[in-house]
Amino acid sequence: MSDKNSSFIDFPDLPASIDNAVKNLTDKPTQGIGQTFADAWYLVFGGITQAADKRRMKYAHDLELYKQELSRAISSIPEEKRIEPNIQTTAQALENSKYCIESEELRKMFVNLISNSMDNRYIQNVHPSFAEIIKQMSPTDARILKTLRPKSILPLVDYVLENSQNHDYETELSTVYISSLSDVSLENASFSISSLERLGIITINKNSFIPNESIYIPYEETTYYKDFSLKAISRYASKRANIHKYLGSFTPLGENFYEVCVK
């Protein structure tokens, strides 16, 4: 049923159950009007229609994965630990997850939230706001969060252009964070840290920094900062690139969110 030569979406063969569920998606849109008009429709809209069909099929495939993952997670809870789901948490999680199930990272967070809300070992850490938090996260936010640890301190910096005469400065890039994910750029990792702060998962303290300043050395060695420094030297007589060091840490809400939805 899938077009193996299509470059629009590449996804694995669908199981028969999904294939049957979406078979009507590829019926001719004008089947009762006549072959001639159907042919004309295909010439004008065929590519768009096929792409939309595959998009729907991909969603149906991910929805089936979501159902299977939820079933496995709930089944893995020891019977003596299972409790009735809290409808406020579960209903919100299911509603919000429908926008996110095509992202494996976000889908797994919803699986964790829903299943752990039925486990009495986690119930004290579950909060109804968690579903909305996941909904507002990007897949990169989720990946960055997974690399963090709730009790750890995050070294953060701002790259600034500082006036050497009066020490006024302009921020070039804020909440800079060097991620362990090699395929995530410095800018995107920093953007995710800002997002996690906005969502209340981490808090940023610009009035303090990690005493062991060697932790900040990698921030001076990034390609971004080296290029920024060279540009500052070439363009300004009295301005230089500088680094403002500070730190971030998990909030109590963030620690609970990590325990329920990430770990």
C-alpha positions, 0 to 999 in steps of 0.5 A: 500500500505504501509507495516505496519510491516516495521521498516524502516520508520514509517509514516501515511497513504498516501492520495489517491492522493499521493498513485496514484502518487507513485503507479508505484514505487512498480511495479515489476522492471522486469515485462516484463521479466518474473516471475522467474527472478522477483522472483530472483530479489526480493530475492537479492534486495527485501529489498533494493527496498522496502526501496527505494520505501518507501523512495520515498513515504515519500518524495512524502507525505512531498511534498504534505504537503509542497504544502498544507502549502504553499497554506494555508500561501499564502491564509492567506495574506490579499488580499490588502497586496498581491504582485507579488512574486520576481522571484529571491527569490521565484525561489531560495527558491523553488529550495533549498527547495527540499533538505529540505522538509522532515524536518518540521523545515526547510520546515516551514522556506521555507513556511514563506520565500516564502509566506512573499515574497508575502506580502508587510508588509515583503518585505523590510526585505526579501533578496535573500540569505535567501533561501541559508541560510535555505538550509545550516541549520540543523533541530537542527540549526532551532530549536535552532534559534526558541528559540532565540529572535533578541534583546536578548543577548546570554551568551556564554562561552568556556571551556578551560584547563588553565595553572595556571603558565603562563595562556596559555590555550587550548580550550576544547569546544567553543561557549558553549550555554545552550539551552532550548531544553531538547533533544539537547545536550550541544555539539549540541547546541554549534555546532548550535551556531557556524553554525548560526554565520557562516551563518551570523545570529548571531555575537560573541563578545569575548571581552565583556561579560554580566555584570550580571555574575550570568547568567553564573552560569549554565555553571559552573554546567553542567555535561560536565564542572564538568567532564572536571574539574575532569579530569583536576585535576586528570591528570595535576598538573598545569592545571585547567578547566576554563570558558571564558565568552563572548556574542553573538547577532543577526546581522541586517541580522539575525534580518531580517531573523528571522522576515521573516523566523522564527517568 
